[in-house]
Amino acid sequence: MALINAVIMNEENTLITEFPKNYLDIYEELCSIGIRKALERIPLTDNEDDPIRVKLYADSDIGNHLLFLLTESSTLADANTAAFAVQNADEDIQQELEQNLLNDQYTGIAELLRDIKDMTYQAGQVKMSFFCPLDGNIEDSEYGGTTPVGNLYLKGYEWDIRELLEMEQSSPEDEMAQFFDDDEGIKEKLVSAVWTVDEYKGKLYGRIDCRFKEELTEDETEIFKDWLIGQCADGFGEHVEQQPIHTEDGDLFVSFWHPGDSYFLCTEDELDDCIENSQGMQFGGI
């Protein structure tokens, strides 16, 4: 169900659409009326002299109170993000969130999004962190090709890596928990999954911080691990490893996955054993 409806005009062309909606779908709709701008660059203005004019309206009380939080300095991206965050809020916080909106307890979109995030985290009282090794490669912009770098090099760019990960997960649309669909029981328990990095015993590792409403069983933990490995290899991790971090040596690309028996993804309690086994695999092992 749409929370916000939009009438977008570009000269003689008009688009009627609704939010929330997939970012790329909105962009394609905008292109159909000759607008080729990112949503972040389209303000919510309806002045006659504006080349692009936007009118928003809602058919529900929640939608109308959400519109109160948008200003002329807000953008289409703000409207879509706010609608997405409210519509996809965890069911455990939905009633409180709607009452807060109806009682006009928020002064703007930023405060709304912060409160949704805080309430969501509070709903997930069970915390689990998973760890995996990191790989890094430097791309030579002058001669082409890539060169692998060691963990010590990655440690030198820990804050840059962390900043990249935070940026890639900064919007409610980027919350990875929404993409889990491998097990209904785990899906009911899962609140959030956030990729970051952490130093452990002198080495930098990938860390995925997760929140659940209830403890996972052993079988559920293994199912969830498999999903995380898939995300590290082909999902979020694949996206991240295509984002450059600029260094004096060239562009650094960081991966949360690599092929081979030395790779692992484990809980914090299992980390020492996994590191020992991984090192055994690297040096011949059994």
C-alpha positions as CSV (number, residue, x, y, z in Angstrom):
1,M,0.0,0.0,0.0
2,A,1.3,3.4,-1.0
3,L,1.9,5.9,1.9
4,I,2.6,8.8,-0.4
5,N,1.4,9.7,-3.9
6,A,3.3,11.9,-6.2
7,V,2.5,14.0,-9.3
8,I,5.8,14.9,-11.1
9,M,5.7,17.3,-14.0
10,N,8.5,18.0,-16.5
11,E,7.4,20.7,-18.9
12,E,4.4,19.1,-20.7
13,N,5.0,15.6,-19.4
14,T,3.4,14.3,-16.2
15,L,4.1,11.2,-14.1
16,I,1.8,9.9,-11.4
17,T,3.5,7.5,-9.1
18,E,3.6,6.4,-5.4
19,F,6.1,5.8,-2.6
20,P,7.7,3.7,-1.3
21,K,9.0,2.1,-4.5
22,N,12.2,0.5,-5.7
23,Y,14.8,3.2,-6.4
24,L,15.5,1.9,-9.9
25,D,11.8,1.6,-10.8
26,I,11.3,5.3,-9.9
27,Y,14.3,6.3,-11.9
28,E,12.9,4.4,-14.9
29,E,9.6,6.2,-14.5
30,L,11.3,9.6,-14.3
31,C,13.2,8.8,-17.5
32,S,9.9,8.1,-19.2
33,I,9.0,11.8,-18.9
34,G,12.5,13.0,-19.8
35,I,14.0,13.4,-16.3
36,R,17.4,11.8,-15.9
37,K,18.4,13.0,-12.5
38,A,19.1,11.1,-9.3
39,L,16.2,11.2,-6.8
40,E,18.5,13.1,-4.4
41,R,18.7,16.0,-6.9
42,I,15.0,16.5,-7.3
43,P,13.6,18.9,-4.6
44,L,10.0,18.8,-3.5
45,T,9.0,22.1,-5.1
46,D,6.0,23.1,-7.0
47,N,6.8,26.6,-8.3
48,E,5.7,27.6,-11.8
49,D,9.2,28.6,-12.8
50,D,10.7,25.2,-11.7
51,P,11.7,22.9,-14.6
52,I,10.6,19.9,-12.5
53,R,7.5,20.3,-10.3
54,V,6.5,17.9,-7.6
55,K,3.2,17.6,-5.8
56,L,2.7,15.1,-3.0
57,Y,-0.5,13.9,-1.3
58,A,-1.6,11.0,0.8
59,D,-4.8,9.0,1.3
60,S,-4.2,8.0,4.9
61,D,-3.6,9.7,8.2
62,I,-0.2,8.1,8.6
63,G,0.8,9.3,5.1
64,N,-0.5,12.9,5.7
65,H,1.5,13.1,9.0
66,L,4.5,11.8,7.2
67,L,4.1,14.6,4.6
68,F,4.3,17.2,7.5
69,L,7.9,16.1,8.0
70,L,9.0,17.0,4.4
71,T,10.0,20.5,3.4
72,E,10.8,22.2,0.2
73,S,14.5,21.4,0.9
74,S,13.6,17.7,1.0
75,T,14.0,15.6,-2.1
76,L,12.2,12.7,-3.8
77,A,14.8,10.4,-2.2
78,D,13.8,11.7,1.2
79,A,10.1,11.1,0.5
80,N,10.7,7.6,-0.7
81,T,13.1,6.7,2.1
82,A,10.7,7.9,4.8
83,A,7.8,6.0,3.3
84,F,9.9,2.9,3.0
85,A,11.1,3.1,6.6
86,V,7.6,3.5,8.0
87,Q,6.0,0.9,5.8
88,N,8.7,-1.7,6.4
89,A,9.2,-1.1,10.1
90,D,9.3,-4.2,12.2
91,E,5.8,-5.3,13.3
92,D,6.9,-5.1,17.0
93,I,7.4,-1.4,16.7
94,Q,4.7,-0.5,14.1
95,Q,2.0,0.5,16.5
96,E,4.2,2.7,18.6
97,L,5.7,4.3,15.5
98,E,2.3,5.1,14.0
99,Q,1.2,6.6,17.3
100,N,4.3,8.8,17.3
101,L,3.6,10.0,13.8
102,L,-0.1,10.7,14.5
103,N,0.9,12.6,17.6
104,D,3.5,14.7,15.6
105,Q,6.4,13.7,17.9
106,Y,9.0,14.1,15.1
107,T,10.4,17.4,13.9
108,G,11.8,16.0,10.6
109,I,12.8,13.0,8.6
110,A,16.2,12.6,10.2
111,E,14.6,12.3,13.7
112,L,12.0,9.8,12.4
113,L,14.7,7.6,10.9
114,R,16.8,7.7,14.0
115,D,13.9,6.7,16.2
116,I,12.9,3.8,13.9
117,K,16.5,2.6,14.1
118,D,16.6,2.9,17.9
119,M,13.3,1.2,18.4
120,T,14.3,-1.6,16.0
121,Y,17.5,-2.3,17.8
122,Q,15.6,-2.3,21.1
123,A,13.3,-5.0,19.7
124,G,16.3,-7.2,18.9
125,Q,17.7,-7.9,22.4
126,V,19.7,-11.0,21.3
127,K,23.0,-9.9,19.8
128,M,25.3,-12.2,17.7
129,S,28.5,-11.3,15.8
130,F,29.9,-13.3,13.0
131,F,33.5,-13.1,11.8
132,C,35.3,-13.8,8.5
133,P,38.7,-13.1,7.0
134,L,39.2,-10.1,4.7
135,D,41.1,-10.0,1.4
136,G,42.4,-6.8,-0.3
137,N,43.7,-5.9,-3.8
138,I,45.2,-2.8,-5.1
139,E,44.4,-1.8,-8.7
140,D,47.1,-0.1,-10.6
141,S,45.4,2.7,-12.5
142,E,48.4,3.4,-14.7
143,Y,49.4,-0.1,-15.8
144,G,46.2,-2.1,-15.0
145,G,45.9,-5.3,-13.1
146,T,45.6,-5.9,-9.4
147,T,48.0,-6.8,-6.6
148,P,47.0,-8.5,-3.4
149,V,47.8,-6.8,-0.1
150,G,48.3,-8.3,3.3
151,N,46.3,-7.8,6.4
152,L,48.7,-5.2,7.8
153,Y,48.0,-3.0,4.8
154,L,44.2,-3.4,5.4
155,K,44.7,-2.4,9.0
156,G,46.2,0.8,7.9
157,Y,42.9,1.6,6.1
158,E,40.5,0.3,8.8
159,W,38.7,3.6,9.2
160,D,38.3,4.0,5.4
161,I,36.9,0.5,5.1
162,R,34.6,1.1,8.0
163,E,33.4,4.4,6.5
164,L,32.7,2.7,3.2
165,L,30.6,0.0,4.9
166,E,28.7,2.6,6.9
167,M,27.9,4.6,3.8
168,E,26.7,1.5,1.9
169,Q,24.3,0.7,4.8
170,S,23.2,4.2,5.7
171,S,19.7,4.1,4.3
172,P,16.7,2.0,5.5
173,E,16.5,0.5,2.0
174,D,20.0,-0.9,2.6
175,E,19.2,-2.9,5.7
176,M,20.3,-6.4,4.8
177,A,17.9,-8.2,7.2
178,Q,15.0,-7.5,4.8
179,F,16.6,-9.7,2.2
180,F,16.7,-12.8,4.3
181,D,14.2,-15.4,3.2
182,D,15.8,-18.7,3.7
183,D,13.9,-19.8,6.8
184,E,10.6,-18.5,8.2
185,G,11.5,-19.1,11.8
186,I,14.8,-17.2,11.5
187,K,13.1,-14.4,9.5
188,E,10.6,-13.9,12.4
189,K,13.5,-13.5,14.8
190,L,15.9,-11.4,12.7
191,V,15.9,-7.7,13.3
192,S,19.1,-6.4,11.7
193,A,22.4,-7.4,10.1
194,V,25.2,-4.9,9.7
195,W,28.6,-5.5,8.0
196,T,31.7,-3.8,9.6
197,V,35.3,-4.6,10.4
198,D,37.0,-5.3,13.7
199,E,40.6,-6.0,14.9
200,Y,41.2,-9.2,16.8
201,K,44.6,-10.3,18.1
202,G,46.4,-7.9,15.7
203,K,44.5,-8.8,12.5
204,L,41.6,-7.1,10.8
205,Y,38.5,-9.3,10.2
206,G,35.1,-8.8,8.7
207,R,32.4,-8.6,11.4
208,I,28.6,-8.9,10.9
209,D,26.6,-7.7,13.9
210,C,23.1,-9.2,14.0
211,R,20.2,-8.6,16.3
212,F,17.4,-11.1,16.9
213,K,14.2,-11.1,19.0
214,E,15.0,-14.6,20.3
215,E,18.0,-17.0,20.5
216,L,18.7,-19.0,17.4
217,T,18.8,-22.8,17.7
218,E,22.0,-24.6,16.5
219,D,20.3,-25.6,13.2
220,E,19.0,-22.0,12.7
221,T,22.5,-20.7,13.4
222,E,24.0,-22.9,10.6
223,I,21.3,-21.9,8.2
224,F,21.9,-18.2,9.0
225,K,25.7,-18.7,8.5
226,D,25.1,-20.1,5.1
227,W,23.1,-17.1,4.2
228,L,25.8,-14.7,5.5
229,I,28.4,-16.6,3.4
230,G,26.2,-16.2,0.3
231,Q,25.9,-12.5,1.0
232,C,29.7,-12.1,1.5
233,A,30.4,-14.0,-1.7
234,D,27.6,-12.9,-4.1
235,G,25.4,-10.3,-2.4
236,F,26.3,-7.4,-0.3
237,G,30.0,-8.4,-0.2
238,E,30.2,-8.6,-3.9
239,H,28.8,-5.1,-4.1
240,V,31.3,-3.8,-1.5
241,E,34.3,-5.3,-3.2
242,Q,33.5,-3.3,-6.3
243,Q,33.7,0.0,-4.4
244,P,37.2,1.6,-4.5
245,I,39.0,3.1,-1.5
246,H,41.5,5.6,-2.8
247,T,45.1,5.1,-1.5
248,E,48.4,6.6,-2.6
249,D,49.2,3.2,-4.1
250,G,46.0,3.0,-6.2
251,D,42.4,1.9,-5.6
252,L,42.0,-0.6,-2.8
253,F,39.2,-3.2,-3.1
254,V,38.2,-5.2,0.0
255,S,36.4,-8.6,-0.1
256,F,34.6,-10.4,2.7
257,W,35.0,-13.7,0.9
258,H,37.6,-15.8,-1.0
259,P,37.5,-19.3,-2.5
260,G,39.3,-22.2,-0.8
261,D,39.3,-24.2,2.4
262,S,41.0,-21.5,4.4
263,Y,37.8,-19.3,4.4
264,F,35.5,-19.4,7.4
265,L,32.5,-17.6,8.8
266,C,31.9,-18.2,12.5
267,T,30.5,-16.8,15.7
268,E,32.7,-14.9,18.2
269,D,32.9,-18.0,20.4
270,E,34.2,-20.1,17.5
271,L,36.7,-17.5,16.2
272,D,39.9,-18.8,17.8
273,D,39.3,-22.4,16.5
274,C,38.4,-21.1,13.1
275,I,41.6,-19.0,12.9
276,E,43.7,-21.9,13.9
277,N,42.1,-24.2,11.4
278,S,42.4,-21.6,8.7
279,Q,46.1,-21.2,9.3
280,G,46.5,-24.9,9.2
281,M,44.9,-25.0,5.7
282,Q,47.1,-22.2,4.5
283,F,50.3,-23.9,5.6
284,G,49.5,-27.4,4.4
285,G,47.4,-28.6,7.4
286,I,45.9,-32.0,7.4
